Amino acid sequence: MVGNNVSHANNKTKRRLLPNLRTVRIQLEDGTRVKIRVAASALRTLKKNRS
């Protein structure tokens, strides 16, 4: 996403809002492990659905 940095003097400069990516290893149904980059918000969803 794109937004603005806003200073105390109300000056606006462009900034980028990047996702919070994490590298995790997950185990597939066939038993193999795969490394993927997942957002931290998606990790919470994975953990919630796992239990």
Secondary structure as GFF3:
##gff-version 3
##sequence-region A 1 51
A	DSSP	beta_strand	2	6	.	.	.	ID=ss1
A	DSSP	beta_strand	12	16	.	.	.	ID=ss2
A	DSSP	beta_strand	21	27	.	.	.	ID=ss3
A	DSSP	beta_strand	33	39	.	.	.	ID=ss4
A	DSSP	alpha_helix	40	50	.	.	.	ID=ss5
###
